[in-house]
Amino acid sequence: MSHNQKVAFWSIFIMFGVGATASLYPQGAFDNITLGGSIFMVIFYLIVAIFIRKFVKSNPKDIDKWFQK
């Protein structure tokens, strides 16, 4: 992956992680979370990361357009 693709991947993934966590926290999703629940959340976040990576790698021209001035 090029530098722009790496930056795009991490930017999208961090925005997803913060957004998903911020939307779940007020609902009390983390109040009584168990080990199984936390493992499920980690697996879900990693699955989303795989899809984001596939998107970024399959659209290099679109990613480069995002970084043009």
PDB file of N, CA, C and O in Angstrom:
ATOM      1  N   MET A   1       0.846  -1.178   0.000  1.00  0.00           N
ATOM      2  CA  MET A   1       0.000   0.000   0.000  1.00  0.00           C
ATOM      3  C   MET A   1       0.888   1.236   0.000  1.00  0.00           C
ATOM      4  O   MET A   1       1.955   1.260   0.614  1.00  0.00           O
ATOM      5  N   SER A   2       0.426   2.246  -0.694  1.00  0.00           N
ATOM      6  CA  SER A   2       1.164   3.504  -0.732  1.00  0.00           C
ATOM      7  C   SER A   2       0.956   4.271   0.574  1.00  0.00           C
ATOM      8  O   SER A   2       0.119   3.911   1.401  1.00  0.00           O
ATOM      9  N   HIS A   3       1.729   5.318   0.730  1.00  0.00           N
ATOM     10  CA  HIS A   3       1.614   6.145   1.936  1.00  0.00           C
ATOM     11  C   HIS A   3       0.204   6.726   2.060  1.00  0.00           C
ATOM     12  O   HIS A   3      -0.373   6.730   3.147  1.00  0.00           O
ATOM     13  N   ASN A   4      -0.350   7.214   0.949  1.00  0.00           N
ATOM     14  CA  ASN A   4      -1.697   7.788   0.985  1.00  0.00           C
ATOM     15  C   ASN A   4      -2.735   6.742   1.378  1.00  0.00           C
ATOM     16  O   ASN A   4      -3.673   7.043   2.117  1.00  0.00           O
ATOM     17  N   GLN A   5      -2.570   5.520   0.890  1.00  0.00           N
ATOM     18  CA  GLN A   5      -3.513   4.465   1.244  1.00  0.00           C
ATOM     19  C   GLN A   5      -3.416   4.125   2.726  1.00  0.00           C
ATOM     20  O   GLN A   5      -4.434   3.882   3.374  1.00  0.00           O
ATOM     21  N   LYS A   6      -2.203   4.107   3.266  1.00  0.00           N
ATOM     22  CA  LYS A   6      -2.042   3.824   4.695  1.00  0.00           C
ATOM     23  C   LYS A   6      -2.689   4.921   5.542  1.00  0.00           C
ATOM     24  O   LYS A   6      -3.365   4.641   6.532  1.00  0.00           O
ATOM     25  N   VAL A   7      -2.472   6.164   5.138  1.00  0.00           N
ATOM     26  CA  VAL A   7      -3.074   7.286   5.869  1.00  0.00           C
ATOM     27  C   VAL A   7      -4.593   7.211   5.787  1.00  0.00           C
ATOM     28  O   VAL A   7      -5.283   7.437   6.781  1.00  0.00           O
ATOM     29  N   ALA A   8      -5.116   6.893   4.605  1.00  0.00           N
ATOM     30  CA  ALA A   8      -6.566   6.792   4.434  1.00  0.00           C
ATOM     31  C   ALA A   8      -7.130   5.652   5.271  1.00  0.00           C
ATOM     32  O   ALA A   8      -8.171   5.811   5.909  1.00  0.00           O
ATOM     33  N   PHE A   9      -6.454   4.503   5.277  1.00  0.00           N
ATOM     34  CA  PHE A   9      -6.928   3.363   6.069  1.00  0.00           C
ATOM     35  C   PHE A   9      -7.012   3.721   7.544  1.00  0.00           C
ATOM     36  O   PHE A   9      -8.049   3.525   8.177  1.00  0.00           O
ATOM     37  N   TRP A  10      -5.920   4.248   8.092  1.00  0.00           N
ATOM     38  CA  TRP A  10      -5.912   4.554   9.518  1.00  0.00           C
ATOM     39  C   TRP A  10      -6.890   5.671   9.866  1.00  0.00           C
ATOM     40  O   TRP A  10      -7.496   5.649  10.937  1.00  0.00           O
ATOM     41  N   SER A  11      -7.046   6.633   8.984  1.00  0.00           N
ATOM     42  CA  SER A  11      -8.007   7.710   9.239  1.00  0.00           C
ATOM     43  C   SER A  11      -9.430   7.172   9.289  1.00  0.00           C
ATOM     44  O   SER A  11     -10.192   7.504  10.196  1.00  0.00           O
ATOM     45  N   ILE A  12      -9.784   6.344   8.318  1.00  0.00           N
ATOM     46  CA  ILE A  12     -11.137   5.780   8.282  1.00  0.00           C
ATOM     47  C   ILE A  12     -11.358   4.861   9.468  1.00  0.00           C
ATOM     48  O   ILE A  12     -12.411   4.913  10.103  1.00  0.00           O
ATOM     49  N   PHE A  13     -10.373   4.013   9.779  1.00  0.00           N
ATOM     50  CA  PHE A  13     -10.532   3.059  10.874  1.00  0.00           C
ATOM     51  C   PHE A  13     -10.642   3.763  12.224  1.00  0.00           C
ATOM     52  O   PHE A  13     -11.459   3.376  13.059  1.00  0.00           O
ATOM     53  N   ILE A  14      -9.836   4.782  12.441  1.00  0.00           N
ATOM     54  CA  ILE A  14      -9.905   5.517  13.710  1.00  0.00           C
ATOM     55  C   ILE A  14     -11.238   6.251  13.827  1.00  0.00           C
ATOM     56  O   ILE A  14     -11.845   6.276  14.897  1.00  0.00           O
ATOM     57  N   MET A  15     -11.692   6.849  12.722  1.00  0.00           N
ATOM     58  CA  MET A  15     -13.002   7.522  12.762  1.00  0.00           C
ATOM     59  C   MET A  15     -14.113   6.518  13.066  1.00  0.00           C
ATOM     60  O   MET A  15     -15.025   6.818  13.835  1.00  0.00           O
ATOM     61  N   PHE A  16     -14.041   5.322  12.463  1.00  0.00           N
ATOM     62  CA  PHE A  16     -15.038   4.299  12.758  1.00  0.00           C
ATOM     63  C   PHE A  16     -14.974   3.893  14.226  1.00  0.00           C
ATOM     64  O   PHE A  16     -16.003   3.824  14.900  1.00  0.00           O
ATOM     65  N   GLY A  17     -13.771   3.626  14.721  1.00  0.00           N
ATOM     66  CA  GLY A  17     -13.628   3.179  16.104  1.00  0.00           C
ATOM     67  C   GLY A  17     -14.141   4.197  17.109  1.00  0.00           C
ATOM     68  O   GLY A  17     -14.868   3.848  18.039  1.00  0.00           O
ATOM     69  N   VAL A  18     -13.768   5.437  16.925  1.00  0.00           N
ATOM     70  CA  VAL A  18     -14.225   6.495  17.835  1.00  0.00           C
ATOM     71  C   VAL A  18     -15.729   6.693  17.703  1.00  0.00           C
ATOM     72  O   VAL A  18     -16.434   6.819  18.704  1.00  0.00           O
ATOM     73  N   GLY A  19     -16.220   6.719  16.464  1.00  0.00           N
ATOM     74  CA  GLY A  19     -17.657   6.918  16.244  1.00  0.00           C
ATOM     75  C   GLY A  19     -18.499   5.787  16.803  1.00  0.00           C
ATOM     76  O   GLY A  19     -19.526   6.026  17.438  1.00  0.00           O
ATOM     77  N   ALA A  20     -18.066   4.556  16.569  1.00  0.00           N
ATOM     78  CA  ALA A  20     -18.822   3.404  17.071  1.00  0.00           C
ATOM     79  C   ALA A  20     -18.800   3.364  18.593  1.00  0.00           C
ATOM     80  O   ALA A  20     -19.828   3.125  19.226  1.00  0.00           O
ATOM     81  N   THR A  21     -17.638   3.595  19.177  1.00  0.00           N
ATOM     82  CA  THR A  21     -17.530   3.574  20.630  1.00  0.00           C
ATOM     83  C   THR A  21     -18.330   4.713  21.251  1.00  0.00           C
ATOM     84  O   THR A  21     -19.002   4.519  22.264  1.00  0.00           O
ATOM     85  N   ALA A  22     -18.262   5.894  20.655  1.00  0.00           N
ATOM     86  CA  ALA A  22     -19.002   7.044  21.185  1.00  0.00           C
ATOM     87  C   ALA A  22     -20.505   6.845  21.072  1.00  0.00           C
ATOM     88  O   ALA A  22     -21.255   7.354  21.905  1.00  0.00           O
ATOM     89  N   SER A  23     -20.957   6.122  20.067  1.00  0.00           N
ATOM     90  CA  SER A  23     -22.400   5.900  19.940  1.00  0.00           C
ATOM     91  C   SER A  23     -22.883   4.769  20.845  1.00  0.00           C
ATOM     92  O   SER A  23     -24.046   4.756  21.247  1.00  0.00           O
ATOM     93  N   LEU A  24     -22.010   3.824  21.170  1.00  0.00           N
ATOM     94  CA  LEU A  24     -22.408   2.719  22.045  1.00  0.00           C
ATOM     95  C   LEU A  24     -22.300   3.073  23.528  1.00  0.00           C
ATOM     96  O   LEU A  24     -23.084   2.574  24.336  1.00  0.00           O
ATOM     97  N   TYR A  25     -21.350   3.918  23.894  1.00  0.00           N
ATOM     98  CA  TYR A  25     -21.102   4.223  25.301  1.00  0.00           C
ATOM     99  C   TYR A  25     -22.317   4.821  26.013  1.00  0.00           C
ATOM    100  O   TYR A  25     -22.648   4.359  27.105  1.00  0.00           O
ATOM    101  N   PRO A  26     -23.003   5.830  25.446  1.00  0.00           N
ATOM    102  CA  PRO A  26     -24.150   6.406  26.156  1.00  0.00           C
ATOM    103  C   PRO A  26     -25.303   5.416  26.341  1.00  0.00           C
ATOM    104  O   PRO A  26     -26.150   5.607  27.214  1.00  0.00           O
ATOM    105  N   GLN A  27     -25.339   4.370  25.531  1.00  0.00           N
ATOM    106  CA  GLN A  27     -26.402   3.375  25.649  1.00  0.00           C
ATOM    107  C   GLN A  27     -26.117   2.368  26.759  1.00  0.00           C
ATOM    108  O   GLN A  27     -26.950   1.508  27.043  1.00  0.00           O
ATOM    109  N   GLY A  28     -24.955   2.470  27.383  1.00  0.00           N
ATOM    110  CA  GLY A  28     -24.600   1.578  28.476  1.00  0.00           C
ATOM    111  C   GLY A  28     -24.042   0.247  28.020  1.00  0.00           C
ATOM    112  O   GLY A  28     -24.080  -0.730  28.768  1.00  0.00           O
ATOM    113  N   ALA A  29     -23.529   0.196  26.812  1.00  0.00           N
ATOM    114  CA  ALA A  29     -23.025  -1.066  26.276  1.00  0.00           C
ATOM    115  C   ALA A  29     -21.791  -1.565  27.023  1.00  0.00           C
ATOM    116  O   ALA A  29     -21.493  -2.759  26.993  1.00  0.00           O
ATOM    117  N   PHE A  30     -21.079  -0.673  27.687  1.00  0.00           N
ATOM    118  CA  PHE A  30     -19.845  -1.066  28.358  1.00  0.00           C
ATOM    119  C   PHE A  30     -19.994  -1.134  29.877  1.00  0.00           C
ATOM    120  O   PHE A  30     -19.006  -1.327  30.586  1.00  0.00           O
ATOM    121  N   ASP A  31     -21.211  -0.978  30.379  1.00  0.00           N
ATOM    122  CA  ASP A  31     -21.409  -0.989  31.825  1.00  0.00           C
ATOM    123  C   ASP A  31     -21.124  -2.363  32.431  1.00  0.00           C
ATOM    124  O   ASP A  31     -20.388  -2.475  33.412  1.00  0.00           O
ATOM    125  N   ASN A  32     -21.699  -3.386  31.854  1.00  0.00           N
ATOM    126  CA  ASN A  32     -21.545  -4.736  32.395  1.00  0.00           C
ATOM    127  C   ASN A  32     -20.947  -5.678  31.357  1.00  0.00           C
ATOM    128  O   ASN A  32     -21.359  -6.833  31.252  1.00  0.00           O
ATOM    129  N   ILE A  33     -19.991  -5.193  30.601  1.00  0.00           N
ATOM    130  CA  ILE A  33     -19.423  -6.006  29.528  1.00  0.00           C
ATOM    131  C   ILE A  33     -18.570  -7.126  30.123  1.00  0.00           C
ATOM    132  O   ILE A  33     -17.794  -6.913  31.055  1.00  0.00           O
ATOM    133  N   THR A  34     -18.732  -8.313  29.565  1.00  0.00           N
ATOM    134  CA  THR A  34     -17.975  -9.470  30.023  1.00  0.00           C
ATOM    135  C   THR A  34     -16.788  -9.692  29.097  1.00  0.00           C
ATOM    136  O   THR A  34     -16.613  -8.978  28.110  1.00  0.00           O
ATOM    137  N   LEU A  35     -15.983 -10.679  29.423  1.00  0.00           N
ATOM    138  CA  LEU A  35     -14.842 -11.008  28.572  1.00  0.00           C
ATOM    139  C   LEU A  35     -15.319 -11.434  27.187  1.00  0.00           C
ATOM    140  O   LEU A  35     -14.727 -11.052  26.178  1.00  0.00           O
ATOM    141  N   GLY A  36     -16.384 -12.222  27.140  1.00  0.00           N
ATOM    142  CA  GLY A  36     -16.933 -12.645  25.854  1.00  0.00           C
ATOM    143  C   GLY A  36     -17.442 -11.473  25.041  1.00  0.00           C
ATOM    144  O   GLY A  36     -17.261 -11.434  23.824  1.00  0.00           O
ATOM    145  N   GLY A  37     -18.073 -10.524  25.698  1.00  0.00           N
ATOM    146  CA  GLY A  37     -18.565  -9.337  25.007  1.00  0.00           C
ATOM    147  C   GLY A  37     -17.440  -8.476  24.468  1.00  0.00           C
ATOM    148  O   GLY A  37     -17.530  -7.940  23.364  1.00  0.00           O
ATOM    149  N   SER A  38     -16.384  -8.347  25.250  1.00  0.00           N
ATOM    150  CA  SER A  38     -15.256  -7.540  24.779  1.00  0.00           C
ATOM    151  C   SER A  38     -14.521  -8.235  23.635  1.00  0.00           C
ATOM    152  O   SER A  38     -14.044  -7.569  22.716  1.00  0.00           O
ATOM    153  N   ILE A  39     -14.423  -9.560  23.681  1.00  0.00           N
ATOM    154  CA  ILE A  39     -13.812 -10.297  22.567  1.00  0.00           C
ATOM    155  C   ILE A  39     -14.663 -10.144  21.321  1.00  0.00           C
ATOM    156  O   ILE A  39     -14.128  -9.979  20.225  1.00  0.00           O
ATOM    157  N   PHE A  40     -15.986 -10.196  21.472  1.00  0.00           N
ATOM    158  CA  PHE A  40     -16.887  -9.999  20.334  1.00  0.00           C
ATOM    159  C   PHE A  40     -16.691  -8.620  19.719  1.00  0.00           C
ATOM    160  O   PHE A  40     -16.659  -8.485  18.496  1.00  0.00           O
ATOM    161  N   MET A  41     -16.561  -7.596  20.557  1.00  0.00           N
ATOM    162  CA  MET A  41     -16.363  -6.238  20.048  1.00  0.00           C
ATOM    163  C   MET A  41     -15.036  -6.121  19.292  1.00  0.00           C
ATOM    164  O   MET A  41     -14.972  -5.494  18.234  1.00  0.00           O
ATOM    165  N   VAL A  42     -13.992  -6.721  19.834  1.00  0.00           N
ATOM    166  CA  VAL A  42     -12.686  -6.676  19.165  1.00  0.00           C
ATOM    167  C   VAL A  42     -12.760  -7.377  17.817  1.00  0.00           C
ATOM    168  O   VAL A  42     -12.240  -6.868  16.824  1.00  0.00           O
ATOM    169  N   ILE A  43     -13.401  -8.542  17.772  1.00  0.00           N
ATOM    170  CA  ILE A  43     -13.541  -9.275  16.509  1.00  0.00           C
ATOM    171  C   ILE A  43     -14.346  -8.455  15.513  1.00  0.00           C
ATOM    172  O   ILE A  43     -13.995  -8.404  14.334  1.00  0.00           O
ATOM    173  N   PHE A  44     -15.414  -7.813  15.963  1.00  0.00           N
ATOM    174  CA  PHE A  44     -16.221  -6.985  15.070  1.00  0.00           C
ATOM    175  C   PHE A  44     -15.409  -5.824  14.507  1.00  0.00           C
ATOM    176  O   PHE A  44     -15.471  -5.543  13.310  1.00  0.00           O
ATOM    177  N   TYR A  45     -14.646  -5.147  15.369  1.00  0.00           N
ATOM    178  CA  TYR A  45     -13.824  -4.029  14.906  1.00  0.00           C
ATOM    179  C   TYR A  45     -12.772  -4.507  13.912  1.00  0.00           C
ATOM    180  O   TYR A  45     -12.487  -3.809  12.939  1.00  0.00           O
ATOM    181  N   LEU A  46     -12.188  -5.684  14.140  1.00  0.00           N
ATOM    182  CA  LEU A  46     -11.185  -6.211  13.214  1.00  0.00           C
ATOM    183  C   LEU A  46     -11.800  -6.610  11.876  1.00  0.00           C
ATOM    184  O   LEU A  46     -11.174  -6.435  10.831  1.00  0.00           O
ATOM    185  N   ILE A  47     -13.024  -7.146  11.899  1.00  0.00           N
ATOM    186  CA  ILE A  47     -13.714  -7.470  10.645  1.00  0.00           C
ATOM    187  C   ILE A  47     -13.971  -6.197   9.847  1.00  0.00           C
ATOM    188  O   ILE A  47     -13.782  -6.172   8.631  1.00  0.00           O
ATOM    189  N   VAL A  48     -14.398  -5.151  10.527  1.00  0.00           N
ATOM    190  CA  VAL A  48     -14.603  -3.868   9.845  1.00  0.00           C
ATOM    191  C   VAL A  48     -13.273  -3.361   9.281  1.00  0.00           C
ATOM    192  O   VAL A  48     -13.242  -2.812   8.180  1.00  0.00           O
ATOM    193  N   ALA A  49     -12.182  -3.537  10.021  1.00  0.00           N
ATOM    194  CA  ALA A  49     -10.866  -3.114   9.530  1.00  0.00           C
ATOM    195  C   ALA A  49     -10.483  -3.859   8.257  1.00  0.00           C
ATOM    196  O   ALA A  49      -9.882  -3.276   7.354  1.00  0.00           O
ATOM    197  N   ILE A  50     -10.828  -5.146   8.176  1.00  0.00           N
ATOM    198  CA  ILE A  50     -10.540  -5.922   6.968  1.00  0.00           C
ATOM    199  C   ILE A  50     -11.293  -5.351   5.779  1.00  0.00           C
ATOM    200  O   ILE A  50     -10.727  -5.216   4.694  1.00  0.00           O
ATOM    201  N   PHE A  51     -12.570  -5.013   5.971  1.00  0.00           N
ATOM    202  CA  PHE A  51     -13.354  -4.441   4.875  1.00  0.00           C
ATOM    203  C   PHE A  51     -12.838  -3.058   4.470  1.00  0.00           C
ATOM    204  O   PHE A  51     -12.812  -2.729   3.284  1.00  0.00           O
ATOM    205  N   ILE A  52     -12.434  -2.259   5.439  1.00  0.00           N
ATOM    206  CA  ILE A  52     -11.876  -0.943   5.123  1.00  0.00           C
ATOM    207  C   ILE A  52     -10.580  -1.108   4.337  1.00  0.00           C
ATOM    208  O   ILE A  52     -10.347  -0.389   3.366  1.00  0.00           O
ATOM    209  N   ARG A  53      -9.742  -2.048   4.749  1.00  0.00           N
ATOM    210  CA  ARG A  53      -8.476  -2.295   4.040  1.00  0.00           C
ATOM    211  C   ARG A  53      -8.730  -2.741   2.606  1.00  0.00           C
ATOM    212  O   ARG A  53      -8.056  -2.285   1.683  1.00  0.00           O
ATOM    213  N   LYS A  54      -9.709  -3.639   2.416  1.00  0.00           N
ATOM    214  CA  LYS A  54     -10.039  -4.085   1.058  1.00  0.00           C
ATOM    215  C   LYS A  54     -10.528  -2.919   0.209  1.00  0.00           C
ATOM    216  O   LYS A  54     -10.171  -2.819  -0.965  1.00  0.00           O
ATOM    217  N   PHE A  55     -11.331  -2.045   0.780  1.00  0.00           N
ATOM    218  CA  PHE A  55     -11.817  -0.875   0.054  1.00  0.00           C
ATOM    219  C   PHE A  55     -10.662   0.032  -0.348  1.00  0.00           C
ATOM    220  O   PHE A  55     -10.584   0.482  -1.491  1.00  0.00           O
ATOM    221  N   VAL A  56      -9.773   0.294   0.590  1.00  0.00           N
ATOM    222  CA  VAL A  56      -8.656   1.202   0.330  1.00  0.00           C
ATOM    223  C   VAL A  56      -7.714   0.606  -0.721  1.00  0.00           C
ATOM    224  O   VAL A  56      -7.251   1.318  -1.612  1.00  0.00           O
ATOM    225  N   LYS A  57      -7.430  -0.693  -0.619  1.00  0.00           N
ATOM    226  CA  LYS A  57      -6.515  -1.316  -1.576  1.00  0.00           C
ATOM    227  C   LYS A  57      -7.125  -1.441  -2.966  1.00  0.00           C
ATOM    228  O   LYS A  57      -6.394  -1.418  -3.956  1.00  0.00           O
ATOM    229  N   SER A  58      -8.442  -1.571  -3.066  1.00  0.00           N
ATOM    230  CA  SER A  58      -9.068  -1.770  -4.373  1.00  0.00           C
ATOM    231  C   SER A  58      -9.398  -0.456  -5.082  1.00  0.00           C
ATOM    232  O   SER A  58      -9.789  -0.477  -6.249  1.00  0.00           O
ATOM    233  N   ASN A  59      -9.253   0.670  -4.412  1.00  0.00           N
ATOM    234  CA  ASN A  59      -9.563   1.973  -5.010  1.00  0.00           C
ATOM    235  C   ASN A  59      -8.393   2.950  -4.884  1.00  0.00           C
ATOM    236  O   ASN A  59      -8.554   4.014  -4.286  1.00  0.00           O
ATOM    237  N   PRO A  60      -7.225   2.618  -5.430  1.00  0.00           N
ATOM    238  CA  PRO A  60      -6.073   3.518  -5.242  1.00  0.00           C
ATOM    239  C   PRO A  60      -6.243   4.871  -5.933  1.00  0.00           C
ATOM    240  O   PRO A  60      -5.750   5.884  -5.437  1.00  0.00           O
ATOM    241  N   LYS A  61      -6.933   4.896  -7.067  1.00  0.00           N
ATOM    242  CA  LYS A  61      -7.118   6.175  -7.765  1.00  0.00           C
ATOM    243  C   LYS A  61      -8.025   7.108  -6.969  1.00  0.00           C
ATOM    244  O   LYS A  61      -7.782   8.312  -6.897  1.00  0.00           O
ATOM    245  N   ASP A  62      -9.075   6.538  -6.369  1.00  0.00           N
ATOM    246  CA  ASP A  62      -9.965   7.358  -5.542  1.00  0.00           C
ATOM    247  C   ASP A  62      -9.237   7.887  -4.309  1.00  0.00           C
ATOM    248  O   ASP A  62      -9.425   9.039  -3.917  1.00  0.00           O
ATOM    249  N   ILE A  63      -8.414   7.050  -3.707  1.00  0.00           N
ATOM    250  CA  ILE A  63      -7.666   7.465  -2.516  1.00  0.00           C
ATOM    251  C   ILE A  63      -6.706   8.597  -2.877  1.00  0.00           C
ATOM    252  O   ILE A  63      -6.580   9.571  -2.134  1.00  0.00           O
ATOM    253  N   ASP A  64      -6.031   8.467  -4.018  1.00  0.00           N
ATOM    254  CA  ASP A  64      -5.104   9.530  -4.432  1.00  0.00           C
ATOM    255  C   ASP A  64      -5.832  10.839  -4.702  1.00  0.00           C
ATOM    256  O   ASP A  64      -5.273  11.913  -4.477  1.00  0.00           O
ATOM    257  N   LYS A  65      -7.070  10.765  -5.179  1.00  0.00           N
ATOM    258  CA  LYS A  65      -7.861  11.986  -5.399  1.00  0.00           C
ATOM    259  C   LYS A  65      -8.130  12.706  -4.082  1.00  0.00           C
ATOM    260  O   LYS A  65      -8.177  13.935  -4.042  1.00  0.00           O
ATOM    261  N   TRP A  66      -8.306  11.945  -3.008  1.00  0.00           N
ATOM    262  CA  TRP A  66      -8.576  12.546  -1.702  1.00  0.00           C
ATOM    263  C   TRP A  66      -7.408  13.404  -1.230  1.00  0.00           C
ATOM    264  O   TRP A  66      -7.599  14.353  -0.470  1.00  0.00           O
ATOM    265  N   PHE A  67      -6.190  13.070  -1.684  1.00  0.00           N
ATOM    266  CA  PHE A  67      -4.994  13.751  -1.192  1.00  0.00           C
ATOM    267  C   PHE A  67      -4.470  14.816  -2.143  1.00  0.00           C
ATOM    268  O   PHE A  67      -3.416  15.401  -1.891  1.00  0.00           O
ATOM    269  N   GLN A  68      -5.185  15.076  -3.228  1.00  0.00           N
ATOM    270  CA  GLN A  68      -4.762  16.131  -4.142  1.00  0.00           C
ATOM    271  C   GLN A  68      -5.138  17.489  -3.561  1.00  0.00           C
ATOM    272  O   GLN A  68      -6.142  17.624  -2.861  1.00  0.00           O
ATOM    273  N   LYS A  69      -4.322  18.485  -3.861  1.00  0.00           N
ATOM    274  CA  LYS A  69      -4.591  19.829  -3.345  1.00  0.00           C
ATOM    275  C   LYS A  69      -5.501  20.569  -4.276  1.00  0.00           C
ATOM    276  O   LYS A  69      -5.845  21.721  -4.015  1.00  0.00           O
TER     277      LYS A  69
END
